[in-house]
Amino acid sequence: MKTLLQITARDVPHSEALESHIRQKTEKLETFYPNIMGCRVVVEVPHKHKHQGRMFNVRLDITVPGKELVVNREADEDVYVALRDAFDAAKRQLEDYGRRQRGDIKAHAPIIRGKVVRLIAEEGYGFIETPDGEELYFHRDNLAENNFDKLEEGSEVKFLEDIGSEGFQAKRVSTGKHHTSEGEAE
């Protein structure tokens, strides 16, 4: 590991296992962006009287050429989950920073057209059939115009396909008139 690493634990007992875990996570960051100059990791238990259990906050300050990237993840009851989430966010920031430095353009997901095939209105979700016959889940919060109550089975929609916790799903779902490339309404 060539990165200068500083680990601070506030109101957390010192643990070789925890320190080793943080070192491994930091080394792995270097595979996503090899020019990390320094990394400061702070693990703490904030003093909050509202919570019954101990909650761990993790903050990462990562120094790279020309910038400092900061990840501040709010509390989790499991210190290893809090660390995982913080390092995952750092990985994304480092990848984005590396792409910008190289001048790479981030590819955007293509807009897909489909139709609503099932609605479970009382629970606020439904399914969209894609052009290739797959059904993708969507939630009312994923509608761009916030018009879930106006949707019907058979409604034509446009959306982005994204990976969620349960697999692929539709995001940024929009309704209304869809235009062809010649500018005519469909």
N, C-alpha and C positions, 0 to 999 in steps of 0.2 A: 504494500500500500504506500503510494507516494503522497497521498493527501495528508495534510496536517489535520489531525483530528483532536478536538477538545470535547470531552464528555462532562456534563455537569448534571448531578442528581440533587434535586432540592426536596427535602422531606421524603426521600426514598432511600431505604437502606442500601449500602453498597453491595453489589453482587457481581462476582466474576462472570457468571452466566449472562447477566444482562449486558455487561460491558463487552463481552465477546460477541453477543448477538448484534450489538450496535456496530462493532468493528466489521463484522461480516456484511451487514447491510450497506455500510459506507463503501467497502471495497466493491460491492456489486454496482453501486452508482457509477463507479469509474468505467464500467463496461458500456454505459449509456452516454457518457461524456468524459473522455479521458483527461481533459485539462482542468479538472477541479484542483484549486489551489489550497482550499481549506474548508473544513466542515465543523461547525459547532453544533452539538446536540445537547438540548436541555430537556431533561425528563423531570417533571415535578408533580406534586400533589397539591393543587391549590386549596386554600382554606375556604371551603364553602360549607355552610352549615345546613343547607337544604338537602344535601344528599346523605343517604344512609351509609353507603359504601365508599371506598376510596376511589377517586377518579384520577386518571393519569393524563396530563397534558404533555405533548411533545412539540418542541420547536426546533427547526433546523435552519441554520444560517449557512448557506453554501456560497463560498467565494469562487467565482470563475473570472477569467480575463474580462475586465470591463464591466462587471456587474456583481451584485450580491443577490442571490435568490433566497427567498424566505418562505418557509412552510410552517404554518402554525396550526396544528390540529387540536381541536377541542377534545375534551375529556372522553376517556373510555375506561371502563372498570378493569380491563386487562391491559397491562403495560405493553404486552407483545402485540396486541391488536392496535393499540395507539401508535406504536412504532411502525407496524406494517403500513397503516394508512398514511402516516407522515412520509415514509420513504417511497411509497407508491406515488404520492403527489409530487415529491422531489424528482422522481424518475421522469414523470411527464413534463415537468418544468425544464429539466435538463435536455430532454429530447427536443422540445420546442425551441429552446435557446440554441442548441446545436444546429437545427434546421435553419433558423434565421441567420446564424453566422455563415452557413454554407450557401445561403440564398435559395435553399429549396423551398418550393411552394407546397404547402400542406394540401393534400387532395381532399376535396369535399365530397361527401357522399352524394350520389346522384338522386334526383327527385324521382320518385316512383309514383305511378298512378294506380289506383285500385278502387275497390268498392266495399262498402260496409256490408258484411254478410251476417253478423250477429251483434245485437246490442243487449247488454244487461244493464238497463238504464238505472234501476234502483241501486246498483252497486257502482255505477259510474265507469264502466268499461265496455269494450266490445272487441270485435275482430274484423280485420280488413283482409280481403282476398287480393293477393298480388297477381300481376299478369301471368306468372308461371304456376298459379293455382295454390300457392302456400297461403296459410292464414296466419296473420300477425296480430298479436295482442296490442291494444292501445288503451290508455287511461284518459279520462276526461281532461286531466291536467296537461295532456300532450296535444290538445287542440290549440292551434295558433290563434283562432278568433274567439276562443272560449264559448263556443256555441254547441256544446254537447247536446243540449235539450232539443235542438233543431235537427239533429241527425236522424236518419231513418235507415232501415235496412235497404240496400240498393243505392244509397247516396254515393256519388262519385267523389273521390278524395285524392289529394296529393300528399305525399309523406316522405320522410327519410327513414331508412331502415337502420336500426342501431342495436347493439348487443346490450341486453339488460341482465339482471340477476337470474332470470328464468329462461334466457335464450334471446333470440332475435325478436324485436318488437318495433312497432311504428312510433316515430317521434315527429314532432312538428307537423301534425296532421292539419291540412287546410281543406276547406270546401269552397264552393262557389263555381263560377264559370271557369272552365279550363280551356286554354287556347292552344290551337295547333301551331306549328312553326310558320304556317302561312298567315297567321293572325285571325283565323276564323274561329268562332266559338264552336265548341263541340256540342 
